[in-house]
Amino acid sequence: MILLNMNENNTCPFCNTDILDYAFLESNNFLAVYNIAPVLPGHSLIIPRVHFTSFMELSDGELYEFISFSRKAIRILSGVFQTESFNWILQEKEEAGQTIAHMHIHIIPRKPGDMPEPGDWYPRWKNNISHLIDSNQRPRLSRDEMKTIVDRLRKAAADAVS
């Protein structure tokens, strides 16, 4: 596994090499990681290996790779979580709900009936209750739960390549 290209940022959890424990897909510039506190099953993040704080910092080439890589992650999530419906959520800065100042996009698989209404995540986010998209208040998965899910996603990623 390729190590992160950390920017001497000791406080960013996405720059800590421990994040590699949750990665199920990687490229030279990006990681797909399972969210330790998923809003819904399959909730994952796409993060750059370099500590960018804004989507606007990506070069055109990095932007293309970011979207292309996100699509690869969605194909894996689609197979494992049996859905073709997803929310893509990008938050920039605290005012937009971003809690970790490292650029990332949330990929959330959706299924019929997973919330009372398909857009229910938005009012939850807007009303600032405990099930926010980017929140430290959501319940966290145990290390064993994370390992089980990430191992399953890694197998699906390996099978997709072969």
DSSP file (Angstrom, degrees, kcal/mol; ACC not computed):
  #  RESIDUE AA STRUCTURE BP1 BP2  ACC     N-H-->O    O-->H-N    N-H-->O    O-->H-N    TCO  KAPPA ALPHA  PHI   PSI    X-CA   Y-CA   Z-CA
    1    1 A M              0   0    0      0, 0.0     2,-0.3     0, 0.0    19,-0.0   0.000 360.0 360.0 360.0 134.5    0.0    0.0    0.0
    2    2 A I        -     0   0    0      1,-0.1     3,-0.1    25,-0.1    25,-0.1  -0.550 360.0-122.6 -74.4 134.9    1.3    3.4   -0.9
    3    3 A L        -     0   0    0     -2,-0.3    -1,-0.1     1,-0.1     2,-0.1  -0.338  32.8 -91.2 -74.8 160.7    1.8    5.7    2.1
    4    4 A L        -     0   0    0      1,-0.1     2,-1.3    11,-0.1    -1,-0.1  -0.362  26.4-125.8 -67.5 149.1    0.1    9.1    2.3
    5    5 A N        -     0   0    0     44,-0.2    46,-0.5    -3,-0.1    -1,-0.1  -0.658  42.7-166.8 -92.6  75.1    1.8   12.2    1.0
    6    6 A M        -     0   0    0     -2,-1.3    44,-0.1    44,-0.1     4,-0.1  -0.319  24.1-145.0 -73.5 149.0    1.4   13.9    4.3
    7    7 A N        -     0   0    0      2,-0.1     3,-0.1    -2,-0.0    -1,-0.1  -0.273  57.0 -89.3-106.4  42.6    2.0   17.6    4.6
    8    8 A E  S    S+     0   0    0      1,-0.2     2,-1.0     7,-0.1    -2,-0.0   0.790  81.9 148.7  54.7  28.4    3.5   17.6    8.2
    9    9 A N        +     0   0    0      1,-0.2     3,-0.4     6,-0.1    -1,-0.2  -0.789  20.4 174.2 -97.8  97.5   -0.1   18.0    9.4
   10   10 A N  S    S+     0   0    0     -2,-1.0    -1,-0.2     1,-0.2    -2,-0.1   0.607  73.9  53.3 -80.0 -11.9   -0.1   16.2   12.7
   11   11 A T  S    S+     0   0    0      4,-0.0    -1,-0.2     5,-0.0    -2,-0.1   0.619  83.1  94.8 -99.5 -13.5   -3.7   17.2   13.6
   12   12 A C    >>  -     0   0    0     -3,-0.4     3,-1.2     1,-0.2     4,-0.5  -0.682  60.7-155.1 -83.3 119.8   -5.5   16.1   10.5
   13   13 A P  T 34 S+     0   0    0      0, 0.0     3,-0.4     0, 0.0     6,-0.3   0.781  95.4  57.3 -64.9 -24.2   -7.0   12.6   10.9
   14   14 A F  T 34 S+     0   0    0      1,-0.2    -2,-0.0     4,-0.1    33,-0.0   0.637 104.5  51.9 -80.8 -12.9   -7.0   12.1    7.1
   15   15 A C  T <4 S+     0   0    0     -3,-1.2     2,-0.3    -6,-0.1    -1,-0.2   0.488  88.2  99.3 -95.7  -6.2   -3.2   12.7    7.1
   16   16 A N  S >< S-     0   0    0     -4,-0.5     3,-2.2    -3,-0.4     4,-0.2  -0.656  79.6-131.0 -80.9 134.5   -2.6   10.1    9.8
   17   17 A T  G >  S+     0   0    0     -2,-0.3     3,-1.6     1,-0.3     4,-0.3   0.670 100.1  79.9 -62.8 -14.8   -1.4    6.8    8.4
   18   18 A D  G >  S+     0   0    0      1,-0.3     3,-1.8     2,-0.2     4,-0.4   0.766  76.7  73.8 -60.4 -23.9   -4.1    5.1   10.5
   19   19 A I  G X  S+     0   0    0     -3,-2.2     3,-1.6    -6,-0.3     4,-0.4   0.789  80.7  71.3 -61.2 -26.1   -6.6    6.1    7.8
   20   20 A L  G X  S+     0   0    0     -3,-1.6     3,-0.9     1,-0.3    -1,-0.3   0.768  84.3  68.2 -62.2 -25.1   -5.1    3.4    5.6
   21   21 A D  G <  S+     0   0    0     -3,-1.8    -1,-0.3    -4,-0.3    -2,-0.2   0.776 105.4  41.8 -62.3 -25.6   -6.7    0.8    7.9
   22   22 A Y  G <  S+     0   0    0     -3,-1.6    12,-2.3    -4,-0.4     2,-0.3   0.420  90.2 111.4-102.5  -1.3  -10.1    2.0    6.5
   23   23 A A  E <   +A   33   0A   0     -3,-0.9    10,-0.3    -4,-0.4     3,-0.1  -0.549  31.7 170.2 -78.4 135.9   -9.1    2.4    2.9
   24   24 A F  E    S+     0   0A   0      8,-2.8     2,-0.3     1,-0.4     9,-0.2   0.478  70.7  27.1-119.1  -9.3  -10.6   -0.1    0.4
   25   25 A L  E     +A   32   0A   0      7,-1.2     7,-2.8   132,-0.1    -1,-0.4  -0.986  68.2 179.2-150.7 144.0   -9.4    1.5   -2.9
   26   26 A E  E     -A   31   0A   0     -2,-0.3     2,-0.2     5,-0.2     5,-0.2  -0.991  13.1-179.3-147.8 154.5   -6.4    3.7   -3.7
   27   27 A S        -     0   0    0      3,-2.6   -25,-0.1    -2,-0.3    -2,-0.0  -0.754  54.6 -86.4-132.3-176.7   -4.6    5.5   -6.4
   28   28 A N  S    S+     0   0    0     -2,-0.2     3,-0.1     1,-0.2    21,-0.0   0.815 127.5  24.4 -63.2 -28.2   -1.5    7.5   -6.4
   29   29 A N  S    S+     0   0    0      1,-0.1    20,-2.6    20,-0.1    21,-0.5   0.576 120.5  43.6-114.7 -12.7   -3.4   10.6   -5.4
   30   30 A F  E     - B   0  48A   0     18,-0.3    -3,-2.6    19,-0.1     2,-0.3  -0.937  52.2-156.5-139.7 157.0   -6.6    9.5   -3.7
   31   31 A L  E     -AB  26  47A   0     16,-2.5    16,-2.5    -2,-0.3     2,-0.6  -0.974  11.4-147.5-127.3 144.9   -8.1    7.0   -1.2
   32   32 A A  E     -AB  25  46A   0     -7,-2.8    -8,-2.8    -2,-0.3    -7,-1.2  -0.976  29.5-179.3-106.3 121.2  -11.6    5.6   -0.8
   33   33 A V  E     -AB  23  45A   0     12,-2.8    12,-3.1    -2,-0.6     2,-0.3  -0.931  29.8-116.9-125.0 145.8  -12.2    5.0    2.9
   34   34 A Y  E     - B   0  44A   0    -12,-2.3     2,-0.3    -2,-0.4    10,-0.2  -0.627  38.4-112.5 -78.2 137.3  -15.2    3.6    4.8
   35   35 A N        -     0   0    0      8,-2.5     7,-0.1    -2,-0.3   106,-0.1  -0.552  14.0-146.1 -74.5 127.5  -16.7    6.2    7.2
   36   36 A I  S    S+     0   0    0     -2,-0.3   105,-3.2     1,-0.3    -1,-0.1   0.694  99.8  36.4 -66.7 -18.9  -16.2    5.2   10.8
   37   37 A A  S    S-     0   0    0    103,-0.2    -1,-0.3     6,-0.1    98,-0.2  -0.594  88.9-165.5-131.6  70.7  -19.6    6.8   11.6
   38   38 A P        -     0   0    0      0, 0.0    70,-0.0     0, 0.0     6,-0.0  -0.291  22.1-152.5 -66.6 139.5  -21.7    6.0    8.6
   39   39 A V  S    S-     0   0    0      1,-0.3    69,-0.0    94,-0.1    94,-0.0   0.896  89.4  -0.7 -68.9 -42.6  -25.0    7.9    8.1
   40   40 A L  S >  S-     0   0    0     -3,-0.0     3,-2.0    70,-0.0    -1,-0.3  -0.932 104.2 -70.4-139.5 159.9  -26.2    4.8    6.2
   41   41 A P  T 3  S+     0   0    0      0, 0.0     3,-0.1     0, 0.0    -2,-0.0  -0.299 121.2  26.3 -55.0 133.5  -24.6    1.5    5.3
   42   42 A G  T 3  S+     0   0    0      1,-0.3     2,-0.1    -7,-0.1    65,-0.1   0.251  77.6 156.8  97.5 -11.0  -21.8    2.0    2.7
   43   43 A H    <   +     0   0    0     -3,-2.0    -8,-2.5    65,-0.1    -1,-0.3  -0.283  19.5 167.1 -54.1 115.0  -21.1    5.7    3.6
   44   44 A S  E     -BC  34 107A   0     63,-2.7    63,-3.1   -10,-0.2     2,-0.4  -0.807  27.8-134.8-129.9 168.5  -17.6    6.2    2.4
   45   45 A L  E     -BC  33 106A   0    -12,-3.1   -12,-2.8    -2,-0.3     2,-0.5  -0.953   2.9-149.2-126.2 144.7  -15.2    9.1    1.8
   46   46 A I  E     +BC  32 105A   0     59,-2.1    59,-1.7    -2,-0.4   -14,-0.2  -0.976  29.0 176.4-109.7 122.6  -12.9   10.0   -1.1
   47   47 A I  E     -B   31   0A   0    -16,-2.5   -16,-2.5    -2,-0.5     2,-0.2  -0.959  29.7-120.1-128.9 143.5   -9.9   11.9    0.2
   48   48 A P  E     -B   30   0A   0      0, 0.0   -18,-0.3     0, 0.0     4,-0.1  -0.539  18.3-133.8 -75.6 149.2   -6.8   13.2   -1.5
   49   49 A R  S    S+     0   0    0    -20,-2.6     2,-0.3    -2,-0.2   -44,-0.2   0.779  92.3  70.4 -72.0 -27.3   -3.5   11.9   -0.2
   50   50 A V  S    S-     0   0    0    -21,-0.5     2,-1.8   -46,-0.1   -44,-0.1  -0.702 101.9-105.5 -89.6 144.3   -2.1   15.4   -0.1
   51   51 A H        +     0   0    0    -46,-0.5     2,-0.4    -2,-0.3    -2,-0.1  -0.519  53.8 162.8 -75.9  87.2   -3.5   17.8    2.5
   52   52 A F        -     0   0    0     -2,-1.8    51,-3.0    51,-0.2     3,-0.1  -0.817  25.2-165.7 -96.1 144.7   -5.8   20.0    0.4
   53   53 A T  S    S+     0   0    0     -2,-0.4     2,-0.4    49,-0.3    40,-0.3   0.609  70.2  43.4-102.0 -15.6   -8.4   22.0    2.3
   54   54 A S    >   -     0   0    0     49,-0.1     3,-1.6     1,-0.1     4,-0.3  -0.978  68.4-134.2-136.7 143.7  -10.5   22.9   -0.7
   55   55 A F  G >  S+     0   0    0     -2,-0.4     3,-1.4     1,-0.3    -1,-0.1   0.806 107.9  66.4 -55.0 -33.2  -11.9   21.3   -3.9
   56   56 A M  G 3  S+     0   0    0      1,-0.3    -1,-0.3    -3,-0.0     7,-0.1   0.646  87.4  67.7 -69.6 -15.2  -10.7   24.5   -5.7
   57   57 A E  G <  S+     0   0    0     -3,-1.6    -1,-0.3     2,-0.0    -2,-0.2   0.644  77.7 102.1 -79.0 -14.9   -7.0   23.5   -4.9
   58   58 A L  S <  S-     0   0    0     -3,-1.4     2,-0.0    -4,-0.3    -3,-0.0  -0.469  73.3-127.8 -71.0 137.9   -7.2   20.5   -7.2
   59   59 A S     >  -     0   0    0     -2,-0.2     4,-2.8     1,-0.1     5,-0.2  -0.301  32.3-100.3 -71.4 168.8   -5.5   20.9  -10.6
   60   60 A D  H  > S+     0   0    0      1,-0.2     4,-2.2     2,-0.2     5,-0.2   0.907 126.5  49.1 -58.6 -41.4   -7.6   20.1  -13.7
   61   61 A G  H  > S+     0   0    0      2,-0.2     4,-2.3     1,-0.2    -1,-0.2   0.904 112.2  47.2 -64.5 -42.1   -5.8   16.7  -13.9
   62   62 A E  H  > S+     0   0    0      2,-0.2     4,-2.9     1,-0.2    -2,-0.2   0.876 110.0  53.9 -66.8 -37.6   -6.4   16.0  -10.2
   63   63 A L  H  X S+     0   0    0     -4,-2.8     4,-2.2     2,-0.2     5,-0.2   0.929 109.6  47.3 -62.1 -45.4  -10.0   17.0  -10.6
   64   64 A Y  H  X S+     0   0    0     -4,-2.2     4,-2.7     1,-0.2     5,-0.2   0.937 114.3  46.9 -60.6 -46.7  -10.5   14.5  -13.4
   65   65 A E  H  X S+     0   0    0     -4,-2.3     4,-3.2     1,-0.2     5,-0.3   0.891 109.3  55.4 -63.1 -39.3   -8.8   11.8  -11.4
   66   66 A F  H  X S+     0   0    0     -4,-2.9     4,-2.2     2,-0.2    -1,-0.2   0.931 112.9  40.7 -58.5 -48.1  -10.8   12.6   -8.3
   67   67 A I  H  X S+     0   0    0     -4,-2.2     4,-2.1     2,-0.2    -2,-0.2   0.925 116.9  48.5 -68.9 -44.6  -14.1   12.2  -10.2
   68   68 A S  H  X S+     0   0    0     -4,-2.7     4,-1.7    -5,-0.2    -2,-0.2   0.918 113.2  47.7 -61.1 -44.3  -12.9    9.1  -12.1
   69   69 A F  H  X S+     0   0    0     -4,-3.2     4,-2.2    -5,-0.2    -1,-0.2   0.895 108.8  54.6 -63.7 -40.9  -11.6    7.5   -8.9
   70   70 A S  H  X S+     0   0    0     -4,-2.2     4,-2.3    -5,-0.3    -1,-0.2   0.890 105.8  53.0 -59.9 -39.9  -14.9    8.3   -7.1
   71   71 A R  H  X S+     0   0    0     -4,-2.1     4,-2.0     2,-0.2    -1,-0.2   0.888 106.8  51.8 -63.8 -38.9  -16.8    6.5   -9.9
   72   72 A K  H  X S+     0   0    0     -4,-1.7     4,-1.7     2,-0.2    -2,-0.2   0.926 110.1  49.2 -62.0 -43.9  -14.6    3.4   -9.4
   73   73 A A  H  X S+     0   0    0     -4,-2.2     4,-2.8     1,-0.2    -2,-0.2   0.902 108.9  53.0 -62.1 -40.6  -15.4    3.5   -5.6
   74   74 A I  H  X S+     0   0    0     -4,-2.3     4,-3.0     1,-0.2    -1,-0.2   0.881 104.4  55.4 -63.9 -38.1  -19.1    3.8   -6.4
   75   75 A R  H  X S+     0   0    0     -4,-2.0     4,-1.7     2,-0.2    -1,-0.2   0.911 111.2  45.0 -60.5 -40.8  -19.0    0.7   -8.6
   76   76 A I  H  X S+     0   0    0     -4,-1.7     4,-2.4     2,-0.2     5,-0.2   0.950 115.2  46.3 -66.7 -49.2  -17.5   -1.2   -5.7
   77   77 A L  H  X S+     0   0    0     -4,-2.8     4,-2.9     1,-0.2    -2,-0.2   0.873 108.5  57.6 -60.3 -38.0  -20.0    0.2   -3.2
   78   78 A S  H  X>S+     0   0    0     -4,-3.0     5,-1.4    -5,-0.2     4,-0.6   0.911 110.8  42.3 -60.0 -44.2  -22.8   -0.5   -5.7
   79   79 A G  H  <5S+     0   0    0     -4,-1.7     3,-0.4     3,-0.2    -2,-0.2   0.929 118.3  43.6 -69.1 -46.1  -22.0   -4.2   -5.8
   80   80 A V  H  <5S+     0   0    0     -4,-2.4    -2,-0.2     1,-0.2    -3,-0.2   0.892 123.9  34.7 -69.3 -40.2  -21.4   -4.7   -2.1
   81   81 A F  H  <5S-     0   0    0     -4,-2.9    -1,-0.2    -5,-0.2    -2,-0.2   0.317 104.4-126.3-102.1   8.4  -24.4   -2.7   -1.0
   82   82 A Q  T  <5 +     0   0    0     -4,-0.6     2,-0.3    -3,-0.4    -3,-0.2   0.905  67.0 108.8  51.8  57.5  -26.7   -3.7   -3.8
   83   83 A T      < -     0   0    0     -5,-1.4    -1,-0.2    -6,-0.2    -2,-0.1  -0.989  53.4-161.0-154.1 157.9  -27.8   -0.3   -5.0
   84   84 A E  S    S+     0   0    0     -2,-0.3     2,-0.4    26,-0.2    27,-0.1   0.186  70.8  95.3-119.7  11.1  -27.3    2.1   -7.9
   85   85 A S  E     +D  110   0A   0     25,-0.6    25,-3.0    -7,-0.1     2,-0.3  -0.889  49.3 165.5-109.5 134.1  -28.5    5.2   -6.0
   86   86 A F  E     -D  109   0A   0     -2,-0.4     2,-0.5    23,-0.3    21,-0.0  -0.994  32.9-139.7-145.9 148.1  -26.0    7.5   -4.2
   87   87 A N  E     -D  108   0A   0     21,-2.2    21,-2.6    -2,-0.3     2,-0.5  -0.933  16.9-159.5 -99.8 135.0  -25.7   10.9   -2.6
   88   88 A W  E     -D  107   0A   0     -2,-0.5     2,-0.5    19,-0.2    19,-0.2  -0.980  16.1-176.3-109.8 120.1  -22.4   12.7   -3.4
   89   89 A I  E     +D  106   0A   0     17,-2.5    17,-3.3    -2,-0.5     2,-0.5  -0.965  11.6 178.9-129.2 119.8  -21.9   15.4   -0.8
   90   90 A L  E     -D  105   0A   0     -2,-0.5     2,-0.4    15,-0.2    15,-0.1  -0.978   7.3-170.2-119.2 123.2  -19.0   17.9   -0.8
   91   91 A Q        -     0   0    0     13,-0.6     2,-0.6    -2,-0.5    13,-0.3  -0.949   4.5-161.9-116.0 132.9  -18.8   20.4    2.0
   92   92 A E        -     0   0    0     -2,-0.4     4,-0.3     1,-0.1   -38,-0.1  -0.957  56.5 -15.3-118.2 115.3  -16.3   23.3    2.0
   93   93 A K  S > >S-     0   0    0     -2,-0.6     5,-1.9   -40,-0.3     3,-1.3   0.207  87.7 -72.7  78.6 162.9  -15.5   25.1    5.2
   94   94 A E  G > 5S+     0   0    0      1,-0.3     3,-2.0     3,-0.2    -1,-0.1   0.836 126.2  62.2 -58.7 -39.0  -17.2   25.1    8.6
   95   95 A E  G 3 5S+     0   0    0      1,-0.3    -1,-0.3     2,-0.1    -2,-0.1   0.763 104.6  49.7 -62.3 -24.0  -20.2   27.2    7.4
   96   96 A A  G < 5S-     0   0    0     -3,-1.3    -1,-0.3    -4,-0.3    -2,-0.2   0.373 129.1 -96.3 -95.1   3.3  -21.1   24.4    5.0
   97   97 A G  T < 5S+     0   0    0     -3,-2.0     2,-0.3     1,-0.3    -3,-0.2   0.478  71.8 150.1  98.9   3.1  -20.8   21.7    7.7
   98   98 A Q      < +     0   0    0     -5,-1.9    -1,-0.3     1,-0.2     3,-0.1  -0.558  17.2 175.9 -72.5 126.9  -17.3   20.5    7.1
   99   99 A T        +     0   0    0     -2,-0.3     2,-0.5     1,-0.2    -1,-0.2   0.625  67.6  55.3-106.9 -18.0  -15.8   19.3   10.4
  100  100 A I  S    S-     0   0    0      2,-0.1     2,-2.4    -7,-0.1    -1,-0.2  -0.974  78.6-141.1-117.1 119.4  -12.4   18.0    9.1
  101  101 A A  S    S+     0   0    0     -2,-0.5     2,-0.4    -3,-0.1   -47,-0.1  -0.284  72.9  99.3 -80.6  56.3  -10.4   20.7    7.2
  102  102 A H  S    S-     0   0    0     -2,-2.4   -49,-0.3   -49,-0.1    -2,-0.1  -0.966  85.7-106.3-138.3 120.7   -9.2   18.2    4.6
  103  103 A M        +     0   0    0    -51,-3.0     2,-0.3    -2,-0.4   -51,-0.2  -0.170  56.6 149.8 -52.7 133.3  -11.0   18.2    1.3
  104  104 A H        -     0   0    0    -13,-0.3   -13,-0.6   -57,-0.2     2,-0.4  -0.983  36.6-137.8-160.2 156.9  -13.2   15.1    1.0
  105  105 A I  E     -CD  46  90A   0    -59,-1.7   -59,-2.1    -2,-0.3     2,-0.5  -0.967  18.1-134.8-120.4 139.5  -16.5   13.9   -0.6
  106  106 A H  E     -CD  45  89A   0    -17,-3.3   -17,-2.5    -2,-0.4     2,-0.5  -0.787  13.9-164.3 -90.5 131.5  -19.1   11.7    1.0
  107  107 A I  E     -CD  44  88A   0    -63,-3.1   -63,-2.7    -2,-0.5   -19,-0.2  -0.975  11.2-176.5-115.1 115.6  -20.4    8.9   -1.1
  108  108 A I  E     - D   0  87A   0    -21,-2.6   -21,-2.2    -2,-0.5   -65,-0.1  -0.924  18.6-141.1-121.6 109.1  -23.6    7.5    0.5
  109  109 A P  E     - D   0  86A   0      0, 0.0     2,-0.4     0, 0.0   -23,-0.3  -0.402  22.3-155.9 -63.3 142.6  -25.4    4.5   -1.0
  110  110 A R  E     - D   0  85A   0    -25,-3.0   -25,-0.6    -2,-0.1   -26,-0.2  -0.934  13.6-177.2-124.7 146.9  -29.2    4.9   -0.9
  111  111 A K    >   -     0   0    0     -2,-0.4     3,-2.0   -28,-0.1     4,-0.3  -0.946  43.2 -80.1-135.6 156.2  -31.9    2.3   -1.0
  112  112 A P  T 3  S+     0   0    0      0, 0.0     5,-0.0     0, 0.0     0, 0.0  -0.357 116.7   9.6 -56.3 131.9  -35.7    2.5   -1.0
  113  113 A G  T 3  S+     0   0    0      2,-0.3     4,-0.0     1,-0.1    -3,-0.0   0.533  84.2 126.6  78.1   7.1  -37.0    3.2    2.5
  114  114 A D  S <  S+     0   0    0     -3,-2.0    -1,-0.1     1,-0.1     3,-0.0   0.771  86.8  14.6 -69.9 -22.1  -33.6    3.8    4.0
  115  115 A M  S    S-     0   0    0     -4,-0.3    -2,-0.3     1,-0.0    -1,-0.1  -0.957  93.0-104.1-140.1 156.2  -35.0    7.1    5.3
  116  116 A P  S    S+     0   0    0      0, 0.0    -3,-0.1     0, 0.0    -2,-0.0   0.852 110.9  18.9 -52.1 -37.1  -38.7    8.2    5.5
  117  117 A E  S >  S-     0   0    0      1,-0.1     3,-2.1    -5,-0.0     4,-0.2  -0.979  85.3-117.7-131.7 146.2  -38.2   10.4    2.4
  118  118 A P  T 3  S+     0   0    0      0, 0.0     3,-0.4     0, 0.0    -1,-0.1   0.801 114.0  44.4 -55.2 -32.8  -35.3   10.2   -0.1
  119  119 A G  T >  S+     0   0    0      1,-0.2     3,-1.5     2,-0.1     0, 0.0   0.199  76.5 116.4 -96.5  17.4  -34.0   13.7    0.7
  120  120 A D  T <>  +     0   0    0     -3,-2.1     4,-1.7     1,-0.3    -1,-0.2   0.734  63.8  68.0 -62.6 -22.9  -34.3   13.3    4.5
  121  121 A W  H 3> S+     0   0    0     -3,-0.4     4,-2.4    -4,-0.2    -1,-0.3   0.882  95.5  58.3 -62.5 -34.0  -30.5   13.7    5.0
  122  122 A Y  H <> S+     0   0    0     -3,-1.5     4,-3.3     2,-0.2     5,-0.2   0.946 105.8  44.1 -65.8 -49.5  -30.7   17.3    3.9
  123  123 A P  H  > S+     0   0    0      0, 0.0     4,-2.9     0, 0.0    -1,-0.2   0.881 112.9  54.5 -62.5 -33.4  -33.2   18.5    6.5
  124  124 A R  H  <>S+     0   0    0     -4,-1.7     5,-1.8     2,-0.2     4,-0.4   0.936 113.5  41.5 -62.0 -44.3  -31.3   16.6    9.1
  125  125 A W  H ><5S+     0   0    0     -4,-2.4     3,-1.2     2,-0.2    -1,-0.2   0.946 116.4  48.4 -65.7 -48.8  -28.1   18.5    8.1
  126  126 A K  H 3<5S+     0   0    0     -4,-3.3    -2,-0.2     1,-0.3    -1,-0.2   0.874 112.3  48.2 -61.6 -39.7  -29.9   21.8    7.7
  127  127 A N  T 3<5S-     0   0    0     -4,-2.9    -1,-0.3    -5,-0.2    -2,-0.2   0.458 106.6-129.8 -83.9  -0.5  -31.6   21.5   11.1
  128  128 A N  T < 5 +     0   0    0     -3,-1.2    -3,-0.2    -4,-0.4     2,-0.1   0.892  50.7 153.6  57.5  46.6  -28.3   20.6   12.7
  129  129 A I    > < -     0   0    0     -5,-1.8     3,-0.7    -6,-0.1    -1,-0.1  -0.438  61.3 -82.0 -98.3-177.6  -29.5   17.5   14.6
  130  130 A S  T 3  S+     0   0    0      1,-0.3     7,-0.1    -2,-0.1    -5,-0.1   0.549 117.6  66.2 -68.6  -9.9  -27.4   14.5   15.6
  131  131 A H  T 3  S+     0   0    0     -7,-0.1    -1,-0.3     7,-0.1    -6,-0.1  -0.137  70.8 154.5-102.9  39.5  -27.4   12.6   12.2
  132  132 A L    <   -     0   0    0     -3,-0.7     3,-0.5    -8,-0.1     6,-0.1  -0.210  53.8-121.1 -62.4 155.7  -25.4   15.2   10.3
  133  133 A I  S    S+     0   0    0      1,-0.3     2,-0.6   -12,-0.2   -94,-0.1   0.932 110.8  29.6 -62.3 -47.2  -23.4   14.2    7.3
  134  134 A D  S    S+     0   0    0    -37,-0.1     2,-0.4   -28,-0.0    -1,-0.3  -0.786  94.3 135.3-116.5  84.4  -20.2   15.5    8.8
  135  135 A S        -     0   0    0     -2,-0.6     3,-0.4    -3,-0.5    -5,-0.0  -0.987  53.2-154.0-139.3 141.7  -20.7   15.0   12.6
  136  136 A N  S    S+     0   0    0     -2,-0.4    -1,-0.1     1,-0.2     4,-0.1   0.463  94.0  73.4 -84.0  -3.2  -18.7   13.8   15.6
  137  137 A Q  S    S+     0   0    0      2,-0.1    -1,-0.2    -7,-0.1    -7,-0.1   0.667  71.9  99.4 -86.3 -18.2  -22.1   13.0   17.2
  138  138 A R  S    S-     0   0    0     -3,-0.4    -7,-0.1     1,-0.1   -99,-0.1  -0.388  87.7 -96.4 -69.3 146.5  -23.0   10.0   15.1
  139  139 A P        -     0   0    0      0, 0.0     2,-0.3     0, 0.0    -1,-0.1  -0.359  41.2-133.4 -61.3 141.0  -22.3    6.6   16.7
  140  140 A R        -     0   0    0   -103,-0.1  -103,-0.2    -4,-0.1     2,-0.1  -0.719  13.1-117.8 -98.5 147.0  -19.0    5.1   15.6
  141  141 A L        -     0   0    0   -105,-3.2     2,-0.1    -2,-0.3    -1,-0.0  -0.474  33.8-109.1 -75.6 153.0  -18.4    1.5   14.4
  142  142 A S     >  -     0   0    0     -2,-0.1     4,-2.6     1,-0.1     5,-0.2  -0.329  30.0-106.2 -74.0 165.3  -16.1   -0.7   16.4
  143  143 A R  H  > S+     0   0    0      1,-0.2     4,-2.6     2,-0.2     5,-0.2   0.889 122.9  51.1 -58.8 -40.0  -12.7   -1.7   15.1
  144  144 A D  H  > S+     0   0    0      2,-0.2     4,-2.3     1,-0.2    -1,-0.2   0.910 109.9  48.4 -66.2 -42.3  -14.0   -5.2   14.4
  145  145 A E  H  > S+     0   0    0      2,-0.2     4,-2.2     1,-0.2     5,-0.2   0.929 113.3  48.2 -62.3 -44.2  -17.1   -3.9   12.5
  146  146 A M  H  X S+     0   0    0     -4,-2.6     4,-3.1     1,-0.2     5,-0.3   0.928 110.6  50.9 -61.0 -45.5  -14.8   -1.6   10.5
  147  147 A K  H  X S+     0   0    0     -4,-2.6     4,-2.6     1,-0.2     5,-0.2   0.914 109.8  50.3 -60.4 -44.1  -12.4   -4.4    9.7
  148  148 A T  H  X S+     0   0    0     -4,-2.3     4,-1.7     2,-0.2    -1,-0.2   0.931 115.6  41.6 -60.0 -47.6  -15.3   -6.7    8.5
  149  149 A I  H  X S+     0   0    0     -4,-2.2     4,-2.3     2,-0.2    -2,-0.2   0.935 115.9  48.1 -68.3 -46.8  -16.7   -4.1    6.2
  150  150 A V  H  X S+     0   0    0     -4,-3.1     4,-2.8     1,-0.2     5,-0.2   0.896 110.2  52.5 -63.6 -40.2  -13.4   -2.8    4.8
  151  151 A D  H  X S+     0   0    0     -4,-2.6     4,-2.2    -5,-0.3    -1,-0.2   0.906 110.0  49.3 -60.7 -41.0  -12.2   -6.4    4.2
  152  152 A R  H  X S+     0   0    0     -4,-1.7     4,-2.0    -5,-0.2    -2,-0.2   0.908 112.9  46.5 -63.8 -42.6  -15.4   -7.0    2.2
  153  153 A L  H  X S+     0   0    0     -4,-2.3     4,-2.3     2,-0.2    -2,-0.2   0.886 110.9  52.2 -68.2 -39.2  -14.9   -3.8    0.2
  154  154 A R  H  X S+     0   0    0     -4,-2.8     4,-2.7     2,-0.2    -2,-0.2   0.902 109.0  50.3 -63.4 -40.7  -11.2   -4.6   -0.5
  155  155 A K  H  X S+     0   0    0     -4,-2.2     4,-2.7     1,-0.2    -2,-0.2   0.932 110.8  48.9 -62.3 -44.7  -12.2   -8.1   -1.8
  156  156 A A  H  X S+     0   0    0     -4,-2.0     4,-1.9     2,-0.2    -2,-0.2   0.887 111.7  49.8 -62.3 -38.3  -14.8   -6.5   -4.1
  157  157 A A  H  X S+     0   0    0     -4,-2.3     4,-1.3     2,-0.2    -2,-0.2   0.922 112.1  47.4 -66.1 -43.8  -12.1   -4.0   -5.3
  158  158 A A  H  X S+     0   0    0     -4,-2.7     4,-1.7     1,-0.2    -2,-0.2   0.900 111.8  50.2 -64.5 -40.6   -9.6   -6.8   -5.9
  159  159 A D  H  < S+     0   0    0     -4,-2.7    -1,-0.2     1,-0.2    -2,-0.2   0.853 107.0  55.4 -65.3 -34.4  -12.3   -8.9   -7.8
  160  160 A A  H  < S+     0   0    0     -4,-1.9    -1,-0.2     1,-0.2    -2,-0.2   0.821 108.8  47.9 -68.5 -30.1  -13.2   -5.8   -9.9
  161  161 A V  H  <        0   0    0     -4,-1.3    -1,-0.2    -3,-0.2    -2,-0.2   0.841 360.0 360.0 -78.3 -34.7   -9.5   -5.5  -11.0
  162  162 A S     <        0   0    0     -4,-1.7    -1,-0.2    -5,-0.1    -2,-0.2   0.485 360.0 360.0 -84.1 360.0   -9.1   -9.2  -11.9
